């Protein structure tokens, strides 16, 4: 019986067809970073709350720094201080600020921005209240130095706000935060004009501590930085934070899994001096040296000039030599006669502080377009023109006038080269 032969061609064709079919490839799971999640979620109600709470840290910081200017005439009289002793108070406050800004910055990179912000506020409020009970000048200097150490950690509020803001809004919202510093400055000057002449400087310090204490209770509404959490490997906490922000903003999270490289070494000062960042680090240091020297120098020098009646039109409505009532603790009058701020002096300080409002639309216009050098350069160049003119009634050959002009010229050179 004959058998039917199979056609080998068919087998070969099937084998070729089988080999030519591509095997299905597995799709890679989608991933996203914290920055991508922040951009996807967008701006919403969470960021408004963040702006108000973290921005208010500027109110507390301004009140603690400006407190030195309004209290200096009183402590000069109460403890019969020399000029260098009054200046030492300001110097030690900023010395503490300088040292602990480094310490808190390193600790924030290792243990979290939120924790350091809370510690700094507790620290600042505690020592500020203790300052109001200072029995002597030495204690006052020490306690205000401790306040300066605590205030240096308030910058973590700005960092948290920056890390949660979408890139599109950083250029507008961060310069706008300066309105809180302005509010704090106006608040402490206004309080000083009412409290110091009536119940004394000690009560002014106690009242000035209240905003910081209230703000501490509001911190529970702000989470830890998601960027910090993922850098430490706590991805689940970061995911929970981002999901809650998306829910509050009524927005959607990006699809996929949150992935971010874990940083084993964080908070190293040596990283700033690495070849990759050295040029930027040095530029920023020089720029901020100029900014701090000019801004705080003009503010504190203005208060000193008002106290000594060295500015045109700043003569007190009362006699310049007055006897000072020392408030609730001493219940007597100081044996020394000194010049205290009169209502006209407080008005002068308030008007000069309000002048900072004029720069906000300018800054928002330029920062919003992404150019972050023009607004700084414009205002600093303007300062070199207007600041010396405001002190023309001071002896032009005197050391104060010379330092003011030197400050302005240095500021101009820094930003021109930048």
C-alpha positions in Angstrom: 0.0 0.0 0.0 1.5 3.2 -1.1 2.1 5.9 1.6 1.4 9.5 1.1 4.6 11.6 1.2 4.6 14.8 3.2 5.9 17.9 1.7 9.0 19.1 3.5 8.6 22.6 2.0 5.6 23.2 4.3 7.6 22.3 7.4 10.4 24.6 6.4 8.0 27.4 5.7 6.4 27.0 9.1 9.7 27.1 10.8 10.7 30.2 9.0 7.4 31.8 9.9 7.9 30.9 13.5 11.4 32.2 13.7 10.4 35.5 12.0 7.6 36.3 14.5 9.0 38.7 17.2 8.4 37.7 20.8 6.2 40.1 22.8 8.4 42.4 24.9 7.4 43.4 28.5 6.6 47.1 28.9 8.8 49.0 31.4 6.7 50.3 34.3 6.2 54.1 34.2 8.1 56.1 36.8 8.2 59.8 37.8 10.3 62.0 40.1 9.2 64.4 42.8 9.8 67.3 40.5 7.6 65.8 37.8 4.9 65.1 40.4 5.0 68.7 41.6 4.7 70.0 38.1 1.8 67.7 37.3 -0.1 68.5 40.4 0.2 72.2 39.7 -0.6 75.2 41.8 -3.6 75.1 44.1 -5.1 75.5 47.6 -2.2 73.7 49.2 0.3 76.2 47.9 -1.8 79.1 49.1 -1.8 77.7 52.6 1.9 76.9 52.2 2.6 80.5 51.1 0.7 82.0 54.0 2.2 79.8 56.7 5.8 79.5 55.5 5.8 83.1 54.4 4.8 84.2 57.9 8.2 82.9 59.1 9.4 86.1 57.6 7.2 88.2 59.9 8.7 86.6 62.9 12.3 86.9 61.6 11.8 90.6 60.7 10.3 91.3 64.2 13.3 89.7 66.0 15.9 91.5 63.8 14.2 94.9 63.8 13.6 94.7 67.5 17.3 95.5 68.0 16.9 98.9 66.3 13.9 100.0 68.3 15.1 98.8 71.7 18.7 100.1 71.5 17.9 103.6 72.7 16.1 102.3 75.8 18.8 99.8 76.9 21.5 102.5 76.2 19.8 104.6 78.8 18.8 101.9 81.3 22.2 100.4 81.6 24.2 103.6 80.7 25.9 101.9 77.8 28.7 103.1 75.6 28.4 103.2 71.8 30.5 100.0 71.4 28.3 98.2 73.9 25.1 99.0 72.0 26.9 97.9 68.8 28.0 94.7 70.4 24.3 93.6 70.8 23.7 93.7 67.1 27.1 92.1 66.3 26.4 89.1 68.6 22.9 88.6 67.2 24.3 88.3 63.6 27.2 86.3 64.8 24.8 83.7 66.2 22.8 83.9 63.0 25.9 83.3 60.9 27.2 80.3 62.9 23.9 78.5 63.3 22.7 79.0 59.8 25.5 76.6 58.8 24.7 74.2 61.7 20.9 74.2 60.9 21.6 73.9 57.2 23.6 70.7 57.7 21.1 69.3 60.2 18.2 70.0 57.9 19.8 68.0 55.1 20.3 65.1 57.4 17.2 65.1 59.6 14.6 67.0 57.7 13.6 70.6 57.0 10.4 70.5 59.0 12.1 69.3 62.2 14.8 71.9 62.1 12.2 74.6 61.3 10.2 73.6 64.4 13.3 73.4 66.6 14.4 76.9 65.5 11.1 78.4 66.3 10.9 76.8 69.7 14.5 77.9 70.3 13.9 81.5 69.2 10.6 81.9 71.1 12.1 80.5 74.3 15.2 82.7 74.4 13.2 85.8 73.2 10.9 85.5 76.2 13.9 85.0 78.5 15.4 88.2 77.1 12.5 90.2 78.6 13.7 89.1 82.0 17.4 90.1 81.5 18.7 91.4 84.8 21.8 92.9 83.3 23.5 94.0 80.0 25.6 90.8 79.9 22.5 88.6 80.1 20.8 90.6 77.5 23.7 90.2 75.0 23.9 86.4 75.7 20.1 85.8 75.3 19.8 87.9 72.1 22.7 85.9 70.7 20.7 82.8 71.4 17.7 84.4 69.6 19.9 85.1 66.6 20.9 81.4 66.6 17.3 80.3 66.5 16.2 82.8 63.9 18.8 81.5 61.5 16.8 78.3 61.2 13.7 80.1 59.9 15.2 79.9 56.4 14.0 76.3 56.2 10.5 77.7 55.7 11.6 79.2 52.4 13.3 75.9 51.4 10.1 73.9 52.0 8.1 76.5 50.1 10.5 76.4 47.2 10.6 72.6 47.0 6.8 72.3 46.8 6.2 75.2 44.3 5.9 74.4 40.6 8.7 76.0 38.6 6.3 78.3 36.8 5.3 80.0 40.0 8.6 80.2 41.8 9.6 83.4 40.0 6.4 85.2 41.2 5.8 83.7 44.6 9.2 83.8 46.1 9.8 87.6 45.6 6.2 88.2 46.8 7.2 86.5 50.1 9.1 89.7 50.9 5.8 91.3 51.8 5.9 89.2 55.1 9.2 90.7 56.0 7.7 94.1 55.4 4.7 93.3 57.5 7.0 92.1 60.4 9.1 95.3 60.2 6.0 97.6 60.2 4.4 95.6 63.1 7.4 95.8 65.4 7.9 99.5 64.7 4.2 100.2 65.3 4.2 98.2 68.5 7.3 99.9 69.7 5.8 103.3 69.3 2.9 102.3 71.6 4.4 99.8 74.0 7.8 101.3 74.9 6.5 104.7 76.1 3.8 103.1 78.1 4.7 99.7 79.7 8.4 99.4 78.6 10.7 97.5 76.3 10.4 94.2 78.3 6.7 93.9 77.4 7.5 94.8 73.8 9.7 91.7 73.6 7.1 89.5 75.2 4.4 90.7 72.8 6.8 90.3 69.9 7.2 86.6 70.8 3.5 85.9 70.3 3.5 85.5 66.5 6.2 82.9 66.6 4.3 80.9 69.2 1.1 81.0 67.1 3.0 80.0 64.0 4.4 76.9 65.7 0.9 75.5 66.1 0.3 76.1 62.4 3.2 74.0 61.3 1.2 70.8 61.8 -0.6 71.6 58.5 2.6 71.6 56.5 4.2 68.2 55.7 7.9 67.4 55.5 9.5 68.0 52.1 8.8 65.2 49.7 12.2 65.8 48.1 13.9 65.2 51.4 11.9 62.0 52.1 12.9 60.4 48.8 16.5 61.4 49.2 16.5 59.4 52.5 14.7 56.4 50.9 11.4 57.1 52.6 9.5 56.9 49.3 6.2 55.9 50.9 6.1 59.1 53.0 6.9 61.2 50.0 4.1 59.5 48.0 1.6 60.0 50.8 2.5 63.7 50.9 2.2 64.2 47.2 -1.1 62.3 47.1 -2.5 64.6 49.9 -1.4 67.7 48.0 -3.0 66.4 44.8 -6.2 65.7 46.7 -6.2 69.2 48.3 -5.6 70.8 44.9 -8.2 68.6 43.3 -5.6 67.5 40.8 -4.2 64.1 39.6 -1.0 62.4 40.3 1.3 61.3 37.4 1.0 57.6 36.4 3.6 55.2 37.5 5.9 54.7 40.5 7.8 57.4 42.4 11.5 56.8 41.8 14.4 59.0 43.0 18.0 58.1 43.7 18.9 57.7 47.4 21.6 60.1 48.5 23.9 58.3 50.9 25.9 61.5 51.6 23.8 64.6 52.4 24.5 67.9 54.1 28.2 68.0 53.4 29.8 71.5 53.5 32.6 70.2 51.2 30.1 69.8 48.4 29.8 73.5 48.1 33.5 73.7 47.4 33.5 71.0 44.8 34.9 72.0 41.4 31.4 71.6 40.0 29.9 74.2 42.3 32.9 76.3 43.4 32.3 79.2 41.0 28.6 79.5 41.9 29.3 79.2 45.6 31.9 82.0 45.6 29.6 84.2 43.5 26.6 83.7 45.8 28.8 84.3 48.9 30.1 87.6 47.5 26.7 88.7 46.4 25.1 88.0 49.7 27.9 89.7 51.5 27.1 92.8 49.6 23.4 92.5 50.1 23.6 91.9 53.9 26.2 94.7 54.3 24.1 97.2 52.5 20.6 96.3 53.6 21.1 95.7 57.3 23.7 98.4 57.4 21.3 101.0 56.1 18.5 99.8 58.4 20.5 99.8 61.6 22.4 102.9 60.7 19.1 104.8 60.0 17.9 103.9 63.5 21.2 105.1 65.0 21.1 108.4 63.1 17.5 109.0 64.2 18.4 108.3 67.8 21.2 110.9 67.6 19.1 113.5 65.6 21.7 113.4 62.7 19.1 113.1 59.9 17.4 116.1 58.4 14.0 116.7 59.9 14.3 114.0 62.5 14.3 116.4 65.5 12.0 115.1 68.2 8.8 116.8 68.9 9.8 116.7 72.5 13.1 117.8 74.0 16.0 115.7 72.7 17.1 115.2 76.3 14.4 113.2 78.1 14.2 111.2 81.3 13.3 107.6 80.6 10.7 105.6 82.5 11.9 102.1 82.8 8.6 100.3 82.7 7.2 97.8 85.0 10.3 96.3 86.6 12.2 99.3 88.1 9.3 101.7 88.7 11.7 104.6 88.7 13.4 106.9 86.4 16.9 106.4 85.0 19.6 108.7 86.4 20.9 109.2 82.8 19.4 111.5 80.3 19.2 110.2 76.7 17.4 110.7 73.5 14.5 108.4 72.9 12.5 107.9 69.7 9.7 110.4 69.4 6.6 109.8 67.3 8.2 111.6 64.4 11.1 109.1 64.5 8.8 106.1 64.4 6.9 107.7 61.4 10.2 108.2 59.6 11.1 104.5 60.1 7.6 103.4 59.0 7.8 105.5 55.8 11.2 104.2 54.9 10.0 100.6 55.5 6.9 101.1 53.3 9.2 102.2 50.5 10.1 98.5 50.0 6.7 97.9 48.6 7.6 99.8 45.5 10.1 97.1 44.4 7.6 94.2 44.5 5.9 94.8 41.1 9.3 95.4 39.6 10.7 92.1 41.0 7.7 90.1 40.0 7.8 91.4 36.5 11.4 90.4 36.0 11.6 87.3 38.1 8.4 86.0 36.5 10.2 86.1 33.1 13.0 84.1 34.5 15.7 86.8 34.6 16.9 86.8 38.2 19.8 89.3 37.7 18.1 92.3 36.3 15.9 93.3 39.2 18.7 92.9 41.7 21.0 94.9 39.5 18.5 97.7 39.0 17.7 98.2 42.7 21.4 98.0 43.7 22.4 100.5 41.1 19.5 102.7 42.2 20.7 102.4 45.8 24.1 103.9 44.8 22.3 107.0 43.6 19.6 107.5 46.3 21.1 106.3 49.5 24.0 108.8 49.6 21.5 111.6 48.8 19.4 110.7 51.8 22.3 111.4 54.1 23.4 114.7 52.6 22.6 116.5 55.8 25.2 114.4 57.6 28.7 116.0 57.7 30.0 115.0 54.2 33.5 114.5 55.6 32.4 112.4 58.5 33.0 108.7 58.9 29.3 107.7 58.8 28.8 109.4 55.5 32.0 107.8 54.2 30.9 104.3 55.2 27.5 104.7 53.6 29.1 105.7 50.3 31.6 102.9 50.5 28.7 100.5 51.2 26.9 101.7 48.1 30.0 101.7 45.9 30.8 98.1 46.9 27.2 97.0 46.3 27.3 98.6 42.8 30.6 96.9 41.9 29.4 93.5 43.1 26.3 93.6 40.9 28.0 95.2 37.9 30.5 92.4 37.8 27.8 89.8 38.4 
